Amino acid sequence: MDNGIEHYKSVAFKKVKEPRMLLDPIAQYKITYNKDGQHSQSQLCVLIDVPTQQQLDDFRPIKVFVTPEGCKHLPANTNNAKDLIECGWMERSISTCLE
């Protein structure tokens, strides 16, 4: 299965003027989430499944898990979606912002 990581790194690092971002499984990120009346700035999230190269090329939404309110850390021994859901994390789809 092509997860697109190496190709993404080589293309994105040459074209993006913003800080470089690596998409790694179980990596923690901070996002600003503004959708359907739900707003959160610098919310902790975890990427479980790295998107394919085709998903990146098509700018399709990426599924992440976001923290419950007040949570600042990834729970210990958490490495899959089931563990995160049991700890109150929620699955969300994130995408590029509208211009």
C-alpha positions, 0 to 999 in steps of 0.5 A: 500500500502506497502511503505517500509519505516519501513523495509527499515530503519531497514535493511539499518541502520544495513548494510549501512556504509554511513550516514543514509538516510530516504525516506520521502515524500516532503523531501528535499535532495541534490544529485549529478546528472551525466547522459546523459551529464547533471551534477550537484553537490549538486543539491536540489531535492524533493521526492514526492512519497516514493518508495515501498519496492520492488523498493528498494530491486530491486534497481530500479530508484527513481523519484525525482524533481530537482530544476531549475538552481539557485534555492536553496529552495523549493517554499512555499506551494508546496506539489505535482508534479504539483506545482513543475512543475509549478515552473520550477522543473524537474522530474528525475529518480535517481539510484545507481551509476555504479561501 
